[in-house]
Amino acid sequence: MKDYSINTKCVQAGYTPSNGEPRQIPIIQSTTFKYDTSEDMGKLFDLEASGYFYTRLQNPTNDHVAAKIAALEGGTAAMLTSSGQAANFFALFNICECGSHIVASSSIYGGTFNLISVTFKKMGIDVTFVSPDASEEELNAAFKHNTRAMFGETIANPALTVLDIEKFAKAAHAHNVPLIVDNTFPTPINCRPIEWCADIVTHSTTKYMDGHGAAVGGAIVDSGNFDWMAHADMYPGLCTPDESYHGITYAEKFGKEGAFITKCTSQLMRDLGCIQSPQNAFILNLGLESLHVRMPRHVENGQAVAEFLENHPKVEYVSYPGLKSNKYYETAKKYMPNGGCGVVSFEIKGGKEAAEKFLKNLKLAAIETHVADARTCCLNPATSTHRQLNDEQLKEAGVPAGLIRISCGLEDKKDLIADISAALDTI
C-alpha cells in the first residue's frame, strides 16, 4: 500500500484477504489460540516465530487495524491500546523508568497533564513542562542528564495551541531523546508528524478515528527512525537483555523499525494488560474507512463556526488555528495545510455564569465529556476534563475558567451556527 494515497489506505490498508477469505476484517473474539505442539507455542513465547497465543498480547483483528494506522501515519510498526491515555502511558513508560525525566509541552489534555505531573512522579519519573511557544534556548534549557523523552500534542486539547513539531524534534534530537506526539485532533489525514521528524505518534482512537462515539481505544505508532542502539546507555530497556523475556535485546533482534513496539507489547501489555477488545478494533476500522471523507467536513464546520463566533459581540475571543487572527495560523498552515480539526474553543463575555447559560440553551450541540464525534458536542473544560488543575495550572494550559470547547460534527454548518446564535441570544 506504500504507493497509494492516504484516502485509499483508509479503506484498504492493514488487511488483504486471500482467496475465499472474509472481505471485511474478521473479529477474532477469542482469548486464546490452539497449537499442535508445545514446541510450536514455545517459538511464539521466545519471539522466534510470528503468531498468536493469547489476546492480552496480540490479536489478529487488532493487528490488522494497527497496521492500517501505521500505514496512515507512515510508521513501521503500531499497536492498539484500551484508550488514548493507555497509549500515552505506554509510549512514555516504554522508555522511562524510576529516575527518568520527561520534557513536555504544558499545553496538553488535562488527563495527560495529570498522568505526567502526578502519576509518573509517584513512579519516580520527573517532568519539566515548557510552553508550546518556548524558544529553542528555552527548550534546550529544560533537558537534564536523565531526560528520556519529549512529549507534545499536534493540536492541544482544548487550548488548540499548535505544536511546532520541527522545533521540538530538533531540541529532542539534540539531546538524544525521541519526540512523542499525540496526533489525535488532526489525525493522519491532516497531519503526519513523522514527516516532520517526530519519532513516536500516539492517538486516542476514541475520537475522530472512530468518529461515532462507539468504541474507546488508543494507538501507538513507531516511525522506525530513532536509533536506540546509538544511545544504548540511555535506553537499557531496549538495548540490554530483558531477563523477563528470555534475555532478548529488543533493539538488536528487531532493529530500530520494530524494537519499540515489540517491547511495548511483549513487556508492558503483558504486565499491564491495557488491551483494546477485538470488537472495538472492528468498530474502529469502520471509522477509519471513512476518515478521509469525514475530516474535511469537520474542518469546514469548525472554520465556519469559528468565523461566526469571532465576529459576535458577546464573545471575548475565539481560539481556532484556521483563523487568520490566530497566533498559530502560520504554524498550522505549515503542518496542516488542509486544516486541522473541527474543535473550536472560545470564551463568552460574562465568565462562568454566561458560559453555563449558553450551554443550557443549546439544542443541537450536546454537553458531553467527549470530542471529535459525528455529532456536535461541547463542554466547559475547567469544570470537567481539566477540573483537577488549579487556577495557575489552568492558565498555564491555556484553559481559562469560562472557556467553551465545541466540537463541530457532521451536521449542516448553517444549522450549527443557528443553534449557537440562539443560545448566545439568551445571555
MIBAGU-818837 format. One line per 4 residues: number of its first residue (from 1); for each residue x, y, z of C-alpha. Coordinates in nm, 3 decimals, padded with zeros to 5 digits. Example, Ala and Ser with C-alpha at 12.3 -4.5 7.8 and 13.67 -1.06 7.14 Angstrom:
// MIBAGU-818837
1	01.230 -00.450 00.780  01.367 -00.106 00.714 $
// end
This chain:
// MIBAGU-818837
1	00.000 00.000 00.000  00.305 00.226 00.017  00.244 00.392 -00.320  -00.128 00.453 -00.270 $
5	-00.281 00.779 -00.149  -00.387 00.814 00.213  -00.751 00.806 00.100  -00.704 00.458 -00.042 $
9	-00.509 00.347 00.265  -00.803 00.444 00.488  -01.016 00.192 00.302  -00.770 -00.081 00.205 $
13	-00.458 -00.080 00.425  -00.389 -00.331 00.701  -00.579 -00.629 00.564  -00.571 -00.803 00.229 $
17	-00.790 -01.116 00.221  -00.671 -01.420 00.030  -00.888 -01.628 -00.197  -01.211 -01.716 -00.021 $
21	-01.134 -01.523 00.297  -01.371 -01.264 00.455  -01.374 -00.930 00.274  -01.423 -00.740 00.599 $
25	-01.163 -00.768 00.875  -01.282 -01.066 01.082  -01.347 -01.025 01.454  -01.133 -01.289 01.625 $
29	-01.325 -01.291 01.953  -01.108 -01.549 02.123  -00.886 -01.519 02.427  -00.651 -01.794 02.319 $
33	-00.524 -01.993 02.021  -00.463 -02.366 01.970  -00.135 -02.527 01.862  -00.041 -02.883 01.774 $
37	00.277 -02.900 01.983  00.437 -02.726 02.279  00.735 -02.660 02.054  00.520 -02.456 01.818 $
41	00.389 -02.246 02.106  00.732 -02.216 02.259  00.865 -02.045 01.946  00.598 -01.778 01.991 $
45	00.692 -01.720 02.355  01.056 -01.688 02.251  00.962 -01.442 01.973  01.123 -01.681 01.727 $
49	00.805 -01.711 01.519  00.510 -01.486 01.443  00.162 -01.581 01.553  -00.084 -01.561 01.837 $
53	-00.122 -01.738 02.167  -00.314 -01.501 02.397  -00.517 -01.193 02.311  -00.375 -00.989 02.601 $
57	-00.057 -00.964 02.399  -00.177 -00.975 02.039  -00.489 -01.046 01.840  -00.527 -01.071 01.458 $
61	-00.814 -00.822 01.442  -00.619 -00.567 01.643  -00.305 -00.622 01.440  -00.484 -00.561 01.110 $
65	-00.622 -00.231 01.238  -00.290 -00.129 01.392  -00.120 -00.199 01.058  -00.368 00.034 00.887 $
69	-00.293 00.314 01.134  00.082 00.258 01.086  00.032 00.292 00.710  -00.168 00.612 00.753 $
73	00.100 00.769 00.975  00.391 00.642 00.770  00.533 00.432 01.054  00.699 00.091 01.062 $
77	00.501 -00.068 01.346  00.196 00.005 01.561  -00.017 -00.136 01.839  -00.364 -00.074 01.977 $
81	-00.437 00.002 02.342  -00.751 00.023 02.553  -00.760 00.406 02.541  -00.565 00.713 02.438 $
85	-00.448 00.752 02.796  -00.309 00.399 02.789  -00.133 00.479 02.460  00.042 00.784 02.607 $
89	00.128 00.595 02.925  00.276 00.302 02.734  00.464 00.523 02.488  00.638 00.712 02.768 $
93	00.682 00.430 03.020  00.831 00.207 02.750  01.146 00.420 02.760  01.124 00.579 03.106 $
97	01.174 00.428 03.448  01.227 00.540 03.807  01.485 00.819 03.793  01.398 00.931 03.440 $
101	01.287 01.278 03.334  01.040 01.397 03.067  01.014 01.732 02.890  00.654 01.801 02.791 $
105	00.452 02.083 02.644  00.238 02.246 02.913  -00.049 02.282 02.668  -00.188 01.930 02.657 $
109	-00.505 01.743 02.753  -00.577 01.767 03.127  -00.577 01.392 03.180  -00.236 01.360 03.015 $
113	-00.104 01.655 03.216  -00.214 01.475 03.533  -00.066 01.145 03.413  00.275 01.304 03.362 $
117	00.277 01.550 03.652  00.117 01.335 03.924  00.109 00.963 03.843  00.452 00.946 03.683 $
121	00.601 01.142 03.974  00.467 00.872 04.210  00.666 00.627 03.999  00.983 00.832 04.035 $
125	00.967 00.990 03.689  01.008 01.369 03.693  00.885 01.624 03.438  00.959 01.975 03.322 $
129	00.673 02.147 03.141  00.757 02.401 02.872  00.542 02.645 02.683  00.450 02.535 02.330 $
133	00.576 02.879 02.231  00.914 02.834 02.402  01.225 02.941 02.213  01.491 02.690 02.115 $
137	01.704 02.819 02.401  01.421 02.766 02.650  01.352 02.417 02.518  01.717 02.318 02.543 $
141	01.736 02.450 02.898  01.456 02.215 03.006  01.658 01.899 02.934  01.852 01.717 03.204 $
145	02.107 01.438 03.204  01.829 01.189 03.277  01.575 01.316 03.020  01.446 01.023 02.817 $
149	01.154 01.164 02.615  00.987 01.480 02.490  00.609 01.499 02.454  00.352 01.728 02.294 $
153	00.017 01.738 02.115  -00.014 01.840 01.750  -00.324 02.045 01.833  -00.367 02.068 02.208 $
157	-00.696 01.971 02.369  -00.872 02.207 02.445  -00.644 02.511 02.417  -00.589 02.443 02.042 $
161	-00.228 02.555 02.053  -00.033 02.415 01.759  00.296 02.237 01.823  00.595 02.345 01.617 $
165	00.691 01.984 01.553  01.021 02.053 01.380  01.139 02.286 01.658  01.050 02.036 01.930 $
169	01.205 01.749 01.731  01.527 01.946 01.684  01.552 02.005 02.058  01.472 01.642 02.140 $
173	01.727 01.505 01.896  01.994 01.750 02.014  01.966 01.576 02.349  01.943 01.224 02.200 $
177	01.582 01.158 02.300  01.274 01.082 02.088  00.985 01.320 02.033  00.646 01.165 02.109 $
181	00.349 01.347 01.954  -00.019 01.290 02.027  -00.184 01.342 01.687  -00.545 01.279 01.793 $
185	-00.706 01.602 01.672  -00.566 01.640 01.318  -00.545 01.263 01.253  -00.303 01.150 00.980 $
189	-00.547 01.290 00.724  -00.445 01.644 00.814  -00.102 01.599 00.974  00.162 01.328 00.978 $
193	00.414 01.420 01.249  00.663 01.156 01.137  00.713 01.355 00.816  00.823 01.646 01.041 $
197	01.075 01.434 01.237  00.858 01.311 01.525  00.965 00.963 01.639  00.658 00.815 01.807 $
201	00.293 00.908 01.737  00.002 00.834 01.968  -00.375 00.857 01.925  -00.693 00.844 02.121 $
205	-00.873 00.643 01.855  -01.192 00.713 02.053  -01.207 01.049 01.877  -01.206 01.116 01.500 $
209	-01.064 00.777 01.407  -01.370 00.602 01.548  -01.577 00.912 01.481  -01.908 00.792 01.622 $
213	-01.859 00.768 01.997  -01.890 00.391 01.980  -01.555 00.245 02.092  -01.288 00.364 02.334 $
217	-00.932 00.295 02.222  -00.580 00.418 02.160  -00.286 00.355 01.929  00.092 00.392 01.924 $
221	00.289 00.421 01.600  00.668 00.397 01.577  00.840 00.585 01.295  01.124 00.335 01.296 $
225	01.369 00.625 01.270  01.511 00.661 01.621  01.836 00.472 01.664  01.810 00.323 02.013 $
229	02.143 00.141 01.997  02.322 00.468 01.922  02.214 00.576 02.273  02.221 00.236 02.439 $
233	02.329 00.370 02.777  02.015 00.586 02.791  01.770 00.310 02.693  01.877 -00.011 02.868 $
237	01.523 -00.150 02.845  01.560 -00.167 02.468  01.935 -00.215 02.438  02.024 -00.470 02.706 $
241	01.888 -00.822 02.761  01.536 -00.840 02.904  01.565 -01.116 03.163  01.185 -01.118 03.200 $
245	01.161 -01.225 02.835  01.428 -01.489 02.775  01.716 -01.239 02.764  01.606 -01.075 02.440 $
249	01.770 -00.746 02.348  01.489 -00.579 02.154  01.695 -00.324 01.962  01.933 -00.594 01.839 $
253	01.673 -00.856 01.747  01.409 -00.628 01.593  01.612 -00.325 01.485  01.504 00.035 01.516 $
257	01.199 -00.039 01.299  01.042 -00.290 01.538  01.210 -00.275 01.878  00.988 -00.012 02.040 $
261	00.650 -00.173 01.962  00.777 -00.527 02.028  00.899 -00.431 02.376  00.580 -00.234 02.440 $
265	00.372 -00.539 02.351  00.572 -00.824 02.499  00.660 -00.641 02.820  00.411 -00.363 02.904 $
269	00.099 -00.515 02.752  00.194 -00.849 02.906  00.225 -00.697 03.254  -00.040 -00.423 03.248 $
273	-00.297 -00.566 03.006  -00.443 -00.242 02.867  -00.578 -00.420 02.560  -00.831 -00.299 02.308 $
277	-01.103 -00.557 02.255  -01.127 -00.712 01.905  -01.486 -00.586 01.887  -01.370 -00.229 01.949 $
281	-01.092 -00.270 01.692  -01.351 -00.382 01.437  -01.564 -00.075 01.510  -01.253 00.145 01.490 $
285	-01.176 00.010 01.146  -01.523 00.102 01.023  -01.447 00.458 01.133  -01.108 00.457 00.965 $
289	-01.263 00.358 00.633  -01.444 00.695 00.617  -01.188 00.910 00.799  -01.066 01.078 00.480 $
293	-01.425 01.170 00.391  -01.526 01.295 00.735  -01.227 01.510 00.831  -01.276 01.775 00.558 $
297	-01.638 01.821 00.673  -01.531 01.860 01.036  -01.278 02.123 00.929  -01.535 02.304 00.712 $
301	-01.782 02.322 01.001  -01.516 02.424 01.252  -01.395 02.704 01.028  -01.750 02.836 00.970 $
305	-01.837 02.832 01.341  -01.506 02.996 01.437  -01.559 03.278 01.186  -01.913 03.334 01.316 $
309	-01.800 03.345 01.678  -01.507 03.576 01.603  -01.747 03.845 01.486  -02.005 03.801 01.763 $
313	-02.026 04.088 02.019  -02.085 03.851 02.315  -01.769 03.650 02.254  -01.448 03.757 02.426 $
317	-01.215 03.567 02.197  -01.202 03.260 01.973  -00.921 03.007 01.951  -00.909 02.822 01.622 $
321	-00.587 02.778 01.421  -00.774 02.826 01.093  -00.848 03.192 01.172  -00.601 03.439 01.024 $
325	-00.610 03.631 01.352  -00.492 03.324 01.545  -00.131 03.328 01.667  -00.084 02.972 01.539 $
329	-00.228 03.037 01.194  00.105 03.023 01.010  00.226 02.723 01.209  -00.100 02.544 01.137 $
333	-00.072 02.622 00.766  00.278 02.475 00.765  00.189 02.145 00.931  -00.180 02.123 00.835 $
337	-00.239 02.299 00.501  -00.580 02.131 00.462  -00.697 02.236 00.808  -00.664 02.079 01.148 $
341	-00.989 01.968 01.310  -01.345 02.068 01.390  -01.285 02.169 01.751  -01.328 02.538 01.841 $
345	-01.253 02.695 02.179  -01.394 03.034 02.279  -01.473 03.245 02.584  -01.804 03.421 02.629 $
349	-01.821 03.765 02.786  -01.969 03.730 03.134  -01.749 03.445 03.253  -01.863 03.118 03.405 $
353	-02.230 03.214 03.457  -02.268 03.324 03.095  -02.095 03.007 02.979  -02.331 02.789 03.182 $
357	-02.637 02.969 03.044  -02.506 02.930 02.690  -02.457 02.556 02.734  -02.805 02.508 02.881 $
361	-02.969 02.673 02.581  -02.804 02.474 02.303  -03.037 02.238 02.117  -02.824 02.055 01.859 $
365	-02.497 02.053 02.048  -02.499 01.819 02.348  -02.299 01.867 02.669  -02.067 01.567 02.674 $
369	-01.729 01.461 02.807  -01.635 01.383 02.453  -01.496 01.545 02.143  -01.432 01.471 01.774 $
373	-01.763 01.296 01.710  -02.004 01.285 01.415  -02.245 01.473 01.643  -02.166 01.821 01.772 $
377	-02.082 01.827 02.141  -01.943 02.080 02.387  -01.831 02.133 02.744  -01.664 02.370 02.987 $
381	-01.318 02.212 03.039  -01.242 02.385 03.369  -01.535 02.206 03.534  -01.492 01.874 03.356 $
385	-01.183 01.744 03.172  -00.945 01.987 03.345  -01.111 02.015 03.686  -00.810 01.852 03.855 $
389	-00.596 02.157 03.768  -00.571 02.462 03.991  -00.617 02.816 03.856  -00.245 02.860 03.790 $
393	-00.222 02.531 03.603  -00.539 02.614 03.405  -00.382 02.941 03.298  -00.056 02.768 03.205 $
397	-00.251 02.515 02.997  -00.441 02.794 02.821  -00.776 02.695 02.971  -00.950 02.990 03.144 $
401	-01.245 02.913 03.370  -01.501 03.047 03.119  -01.371 02.858 02.819  -01.614 02.665 02.599 $
405	-01.492 02.381 02.381  -01.728 02.293 02.099  -01.660 02.002 01.869  -01.834 02.055 01.538 $
409	-01.979 01.735 01.399  -02.103 01.646 01.054  -02.431 01.839 01.064  -02.506 02.128 00.827 $
413	-02.296 02.427 00.928  -02.594 02.661 00.888  -02.787 02.463 01.149  -02.490 02.467 01.387 $
417	-02.446 02.842 01.357  -02.819 02.898 01.410  -02.811 02.685 01.726  -02.509 02.870 01.864 $
421	-02.657 03.208 01.774  -02.986 03.132 01.951  -02.801 03.019 02.266  -02.593 03.337 02.266 $
425	-02.909 03.545 02.237  -03.025 03.417 02.576  -02.728 03.577 02.754 $
// end
